[in-house]
Amino acid sequence: MSSGIVVEGSCEPGFEAVAEEFRRNFTERGELGASVAITIEGRPVVDLWAGVADREAGAPWKQDTMAVVYSATKGLAATCLHMLADRSKLDLNAPVADYWPEFAANGKEGITVAMVMSHQAGLPVWQEQLPNGALLDWDLAVGRLAAERPIWEPGTAQGYHAQTLGFLEGEIVRRVDGRTIGAFLREEVAGPLGADAWIGLPEAEHGRVASLVMGDPDPKSAFVRKLSTEPDWYGLKLITNGGGVITDQAALYAAELPAHGGIANARALARVYAPLSLDGSVDGVRLVGEERLAGMRVTRSASDCDLMLRLPTTFTLGYSKSWGARSLGPGSHVIIGEQAFGTPGMGGSIGFADGSAQMSFGYVMNRHGGGVGLNDRGQSLVDAAYQSLGFRSSEPGFWVR
């Protein structure tokens, strides 16, 4: 990308550093196409986009361009469960089997909804090979999970449930509410907020999705070092132990994959998190009450060595906190505020809320870096946002004033 990159959108005074880092992502860090958005007190202060949405076609990234956000989807899904809990329709401390009786099979009767949401359920993968296309067959995927025996004693350890988390949470929503989690998100969250965020994208919107390009992973990152020493670790453990190869892009866009298949732009992620950066509401739309909100940002599980990722991770009920360290290299950490919570996506996207700053943040791109955390492009934008608000240091492993 030449130094003549055209950045479109708006950036209020005081946030010029974010715009500068966004531009540097293209001129110095290999960005292809991306958007970044920030709200303060629910009001948009940064809404920028630039670059190419489809490299082969030469199509530009537009204001309404979206991308698959991978695990940044997990925060959208978690919000749906918290909303049901806030409405007293779901008890997060109750056994999953109270809502999904078949789930009690093979020693899972004591697994609570909270254990699922904090990656402690012991069901990080399907342990038996799934047939091709199984992840597009909801009933098959959740039926197999209901029959599984936990890999570890639930509640005693944490291991990232990269794909299974979405099926577990999605089935809980379906059993409690009657709607799929994609319908709940559309009708109760994205629709009322006017946010372009989807779990299951209508075919008419597929043309707005940017084409994915896999970037070159940073060889210095702990994640890439792990791949080089255990080359089958990522494929067999992190993604799935089955499911087959799915080549139908339209089917993937339309599928409800609540852990890793959401589609959004940065503006939408920032908009969904805006109520969670305040008192649970924005512009007359309330997602949760203040008491529920307080529990959404509290650490539920933390480990210096996640059983699946083999990296330090910290989770609330359904969201990530800051985790890892910059010394681990790109893709191996997420450095946000001490009170912030959200979810990063494989390749570098992220959405989060920070009540201490009354800030919500979204970043989406189509050239993926290595790892499951933030790479230099996303982290530079997060850092600039906090510095613009007067936060002085991230030395503790999170941003502080």
C-alpha positions in Angstrom: 0.0 0.0 0.0 1.5 3.3 -1.0 1.9 6.3 1.3 -1.0 7.9 -0.6 -3.5 5.7 1.3 -6.9 7.4 1.5 -8.5 7.2 4.9 -12.2 7.9 4.9 -14.6 8.7 7.7 -14.4 11.0 10.7 -12.2 11.5 13.7 -12.9 14.1 16.4 -10.1 16.4 17.8 -8.2 14.7 20.5 -8.1 11.3 18.7 -5.7 12.2 15.9 -3.3 9.6 17.3 -5.8 6.9 16.4 -6.1 8.2 12.9 -2.3 8.3 12.5 -1.8 4.8 13.7 -4.6 3.6 11.4 -2.8 5.2 8.5 0.5 3.7 9.6 -1.1 0.3 9.6 -1.4 0.6 5.9 1.9 2.3 5.2 4.1 0.4 7.6 2.3 -2.7 8.9 0.9 -4.3 5.8 -2.8 -3.6 6.4 -5.0 -4.4 3.3 -8.5 -3.2 4.3 -9.9 -2.3 7.7 -12.2 -0.1 9.8 -11.8 1.2 13.3 -14.5 2.9 15.5 -14.6 4.3 19.0 -17.5 5.8 21.0 -17.1 7.9 24.2 -20.2 8.2 26.4 -22.1 6.4 23.6 -21.1 9.1 21.0 -19.0 8.2 18.0 -15.7 10.0 18.1 -13.7 7.8 15.6 -15.2 6.1 12.5 -12.6 5.4 9.9 -12.1 2.9 7.0 -9.6 2.5 4.2 -8.0 0.1 1.9 -9.2 -2.8 -0.3 -12.0 -5.2 0.5 -11.3 -7.5 -2.4 -7.7 -7.6 -3.6 -8.4 -9.6 -6.8 -11.3 -7.4 -7.9 -9.6 -4.2 -6.6 -12.8 -3.3 -4.8 -12.3 -0.6 -2.2 -13.3 -0.9 1.5 -16.5 1.1 1.9 -18.4 2.6 4.8 -20.7 -0.4 4.9 -18.0 -3.1 4.3 -18.0 -6.0 6.8 -15.7 -8.9 7.5 -15.8 -12.2 9.3 -14.7 -11.3 12.8 -14.0 -14.9 14.1 -13.8 -15.0 17.9 -14.9 -11.4 18.3 -18.3 -13.1 17.7 -18.0 -14.6 21.2 -18.7 -11.2 22.8 -21.9 -10.8 20.7 -23.1 -14.3 21.8 -22.2 -13.7 25.4 -24.3 -10.5 25.4 -27.3 -12.5 24.4 -27.0 -14.9 27.4 -26.5 -12.0 29.8 -29.6 -10.3 28.5 -31.6 -13.5 29.2 -30.1 -13.7 32.6 -31.0 -10.0 33.2 -34.6 -10.8 32.3 -34.6 -13.7 34.9 -35.1 -16.3 32.1 -31.6 -17.8 32.6 -29.6 -18.5 35.8 -25.9 -18.5 34.9 -25.1 -20.5 38.0 -27.6 -23.3 37.2 -26.7 -26.5 35.5 -26.9 -26.4 31.7 -29.0 -29.6 32.0 -31.8 -27.6 33.7 -32.5 -26.1 30.3 -31.1 -28.8 28.0 -31.8 -32.2 29.7 -29.8 -34.3 27.1 -26.7 -32.4 28.1 -26.5 -34.3 31.4 -25.1 -37.4 29.7 -21.7 -38.8 30.5 -21.0 -36.9 33.7 -22.0 -33.4 32.6 -25.0 -33.0 34.9 -23.1 -30.6 37.2 -21.7 -28.3 34.4 -23.2 -24.8 34.9 -23.9 -22.2 32.3 -21.1 -20.1 34.0 -18.6 -22.9 33.5 -19.4 -23.0 29.8 -19.1 -19.2 29.4 -15.7 -19.2 31.1 -14.2 -22.0 29.1 -14.2 -24.4 32.1 -16.7 -27.0 30.9 -14.1 -29.5 29.6 -15.7 -29.6 26.1 -13.2 -27.6 24.0 -13.4 -30.0 21.0 -15.5 -32.7 19.5 -13.6 -35.8 20.5 -14.9 -38.0 17.7 -14.5 -37.2 14.1 -17.4 -35.3 12.7 -18.7 -35.8 9.1 -17.9 -33.2 6.4 -20.1 -30.1 6.8 -21.1 -31.0 10.3 -20.6 -27.4 11.6 -23.4 -26.4 9.2 -25.7 -28.9 10.8 -26.7 -27.4 14.1 -28.6 -30.3 15.5 -25.8 -32.7 14.7 -23.1 -30.5 16.2 -25.0 -29.8 19.5 -26.2 -33.4 19.7 -22.6 -34.7 19.6 -21.6 -32.2 22.3 -24.5 -33.3 24.5 -23.2 -36.9 24.3 -19.5 -36.0 25.0 -17.7 -36.8 28.2 -15.6 -33.8 29.5 -11.9 -33.9 28.9 -11.2 -32.5 32.4 -13.2 -32.2 35.5 -15.5 -29.3 34.8 -14.8 -26.2 36.8 -11.2 -27.2 37.8 -9.4 -25.9 34.8 -9.8 -23.6 31.7 -9.1 -24.3 28.1 -10.3 -22.2 25.2 -13.5 -23.5 23.6 -12.7 -22.1 20.2 -15.7 -23.4 18.3 -17.7 -25.5 20.7 -18.5 -22.5 22.9 -20.7 -21.0 20.3 -22.8 -24.2 19.9 -23.1 -24.6 23.6 -24.2 -21.0 24.2 -26.4 -21.0 21.1 -28.2 -24.1 22.2 -28.8 -22.7 25.7 -30.3 -19.6 24.1 -32.5 -21.7 21.9 -33.7 -23.9 24.8 -34.5 -20.9 27.0 -35.8 -18.4 24.4 -37.1 -20.5 21.5 -35.1 -18.3 19.0 -31.8 -19.1 17.5 -29.0 -17.0 18.9 -28.6 -15.3 15.5 -32.3 -14.3 15.6 -32.0 -13.1 19.2 -29.0 -10.9 18.3 -30.7 -9.5 15.3 -34.0 -8.8 17.1 -32.9 -7.8 20.6 -29.4 -6.3 20.1 -28.2 -5.3 16.6 -31.6 -4.3 15.3 -32.6 -1.9 18.1 -29.1 -0.4 18.2 -28.8 -0.1 14.4 -25.6 -2.2 14.4 -24.4 -4.1 11.3 -23.5 -7.2 13.3 -24.7 -10.6 12.3 -24.6 -14.3 13.4 -26.0 -15.8 10.2 -25.8 -13.2 7.4 -28.8 -13.0 4.9 -27.8 -13.8 1.3 -28.7 -10.3 0.2 -25.8 -8.9 2.3 -23.1 -11.3 1.2 -21.7 -8.8 -1.3 -20.6 -6.5 1.4 -18.2 -9.0 3.1 -14.5 -8.4 2.5 -12.4 -11.2 1.1 -10.1 -12.8 3.7 -6.3 -12.7 3.1 -4.0 -14.7 5.4 -1.1 -12.5 6.4 2.4 -13.7 7.3 2.5 -14.7 11.0 5.2 -13.0 13.1 7.9 -15.6 13.7 8.7 -14.0 17.0 5.2 -14.7 18.6 4.7 -17.4 21.1 1.8 -18.6 19.1 3.9 -19.2 16.0 6.7 -20.8 18.0 4.1 -23.2 19.3 3.0 -24.1 15.8 6.6 -24.7 14.7 7.3 -27.1 17.5 3.9 -28.9 17.5 2.6 -28.4 13.9 -0.6 -30.4 14.5 -1.6 -28.6 17.7 -3.5 -25.8 16.1 -5.5 -27.9 13.6 -6.4 -30.7 16.0 -7.0 -28.9 19.2 -7.9 -25.2 18.7 -10.2 -25.5 15.7 -11.9 -28.8 15.9 -11.3 -32.6 15.8 -13.7 -32.9 12.9 -16.2 -31.0 10.9 -14.5 -31.6 7.6 -13.6 -29.0 5.0 -16.3 -26.5 4.1 -15.8 -24.7 0.8 -19.2 -23.1 0.3 -18.6 -19.5 1.3 -22.2 -18.5 1.0 -23.2 -21.4 3.3 -20.6 -20.3 5.8 -21.8 -16.7 5.8 -25.4 -17.8 6.3 -24.6 -20.3 9.0 -25.0 -19.4 12.7 -21.5 -20.0 14.1 -21.7 -18.1 17.4 -18.1 -18.6 18.5 -16.3 -17.8 15.3 -18.6 -16.9 12.3 -20.0 -13.5 13.1 -19.8 -10.8 10.5 -19.6 -7.1 11.3 -17.7 -3.9 10.8 -15.9 -1.8 13.4 -18.8 0.6 13.8 -21.1 -2.2 14.6 -18.8 -3.7 17.3 -18.4 -0.3 18.9 -22.1 0.3 18.8 -23.0 -3.1 20.5 -20.4 -2.5 23.2 -21.5 1.2 23.7 -24.3 0.3 26.2 -21.8 -1.9 28.1 -19.4 1.0 28.5 -22.1 3.0 30.2 -24.9 1.8 32.5 -26.1 -1.0 30.1 -28.1 1.4 27.9 -27.5 3.9 25.1 -29.9 6.2 23.2 -32.9 4.6 24.9 -31.9 1.0 24.2 -31.1 -1.0 27.3 -29.3 -4.4 27.0 -28.8 -5.1 30.7 -29.2 -3.5 34.0 -26.3 -2.0 36.0 -26.1 -4.8 38.4 -25.8 -7.4 35.6 -23.2 -5.2 33.9 -21.0 -5.2 36.9 -20.8 -9.0 36.8 -20.0 -9.1 33.1 -16.6 -7.5 33.5 -15.4 -9.5 36.6 -12.8 -12.1 36.0 -14.2 -15.6 36.3 -11.2 -17.7 35.2 -7.5 -17.0 34.6 -4.5 -19.2 33.8 -0.9 -18.7 33.1 -1.2 -21.6 30.6 -4.5 -22.1 29.0 -5.0 -25.9 28.4 -5.7 -25.3 24.7 -3.9 -22.2 23.7 -0.9 -22.8 25.9 -0.8 -19.0 26.6 -1.9 -16.9 29.5 -5.6 -16.1 29.3 -8.2 -14.4 31.4 -12.0 -14.6 31.0 -15.1 -13.2 32.5 -18.5 -14.9 31.8 -18.3 -14.9 28.1 -15.7 -12.2 27.5 -11.9 -11.8 27.5 -10.0 -9.4 29.7 -6.4 -8.3 29.1 -4.2 -11.3 28.9 -0.7 -12.3 27.8 2.2 -9.9 27.6 3.8 -7.8 24.8 7.0 -9.8 25.3 5.1 -12.9 23.9 4.9 -11.2 20.5 2.0 -10.3 18.2 -1.0 -12.6 18.3 -0.2 -13.8 21.8 -1.7 -11.0 23.9 -4.6 -8.6 24.4 -3.7 -5.3 26.3 -6.9 -3.3 27.1 -8.0 -1.4 30.2 -8.2 -2.9 33.7 -12.0 -2.7 33.7 -12.4 -3.5 30.0 -14.0 -6.6 28.6 -14.7 -7.9 25.1 -13.4 -10.5 22.7 -10.6 -10.6 20.2 -10.9 -12.6 17.0 -8.3 -14.9 15.3 -6.2 -12.7 13.0 -6.5 -9.5 15.0 -10.1 -8.1 15.1 -11.6 -7.0 18.5 -14.6 -5.4 20.1 -14.7 -4.3 23.8 -16.2 -1.9 26.3 -14.4 0.0 29.1 -16.6 1.5 31.7 -13.8 3.4 33.4 -13.2 5.3 30.2 -16.9 5.2 29.0 -15.4 3.9 25.8 -16.4 1.2 23.3 -14.0 0.1 20.6 -14.2 -1.9 17.4 -11.6 -3.0 14.8 -12.1 -5.2 11.8 -9.8 -6.1 9.0 -9.4 -8.6 6.2 -5.6 -9.3 6.3 -5.2 -11.6 9.2 -2.1 -11.8 11.3 -1.0 -14.9 13.2 -2.3 -15.9 16.6 -5.6 -15.5 18.5 -4.9 -12.2 20.2 -4.0 -8.7 18.8 -1.2 -8.1 16.4 0.7 -4.9 16.0 -2.1 -3.3 13.9 -4.9 -3.8 16.3 -2.9 -3.2 19.4 -1.5 0.1 18.0 -5.0 1.4 17.6 -6.0 0.3 21.1 -2.9 1.9 22.6 -3.6 5.2 20.8 -7.2 5.2 22.0 -6.1 4.9 25.6 -3.3 7.4 25.3 -5.8 9.9 23.7 -7.9 9.5 26.9 -5.0 10.2 29.2 -4.2 6.7 30.2 -0.5 6.7 31.0 0.8 3.2 31.1 0.2 -0.4 30.2 3.1 -1.7 32.2 0.9 -3.7 34.6 -0.4 -5.7 31.6 -3.4 -3.4 31.2 -3.9 0.3 30.6 -4.1 2.5 33.7 -4.5 6.3 34.1 
